């Protein structure tokens, strides 16, 4: 049988925390006859994470996404956008959109919207990079850029770039051809705007 095994109790001082910790441990072990996991139990400031969330420092506490949860999110987005080789961008986008919507459903109520806006920007850059890799040749890149509204001169300059996909993904040419509006129109959800 499993029990609800995660809980946080918030008090004003460390001294109060120590007192409450002893009291709660006694209740759990003596009254409920359950074991307390000492390695996971601690009295600490608000930087402790809980179910992927933690709190900002300072007087006004705000829910924020814990660093490890952010790292896992970025790693998953990298995996999805790196799969562009041999897969259509439609499939990549579909998988990415599904993951982003699910993650937003869980973490979207954090109280640090600037973090979500930053992640939105980073996801769009990852997607632009995936498109660029998928277009492969200079000729294909030129054609795709012109098709998306760039002048022949600007498209030729971007398509002939010797820089890598990650560098090109933040270029004005790719930002114009694969604008935020365009990416939203083909199904990319926003973390910040969908809250």
Secondary structure, 3 states (H helix, E strand, C coil): CCCCCCCCCCCCCHHHHHHHHHHHHHHHHHHCCCCCCCCCCCCCCCCCCECCEEECCCCCCCEEECHHHHHHHHHHHHHHHHCCCCCCHHHHHHHHHHHHHHHHHHHCCCCCHHHHHHHHHHHHHHHHHHHHHHHCCHHHHHHHHHHCCCCHHHHHHHHCCCCCHHHHCCCHHHHHHCCHHHHHHCCCCCCCCCC
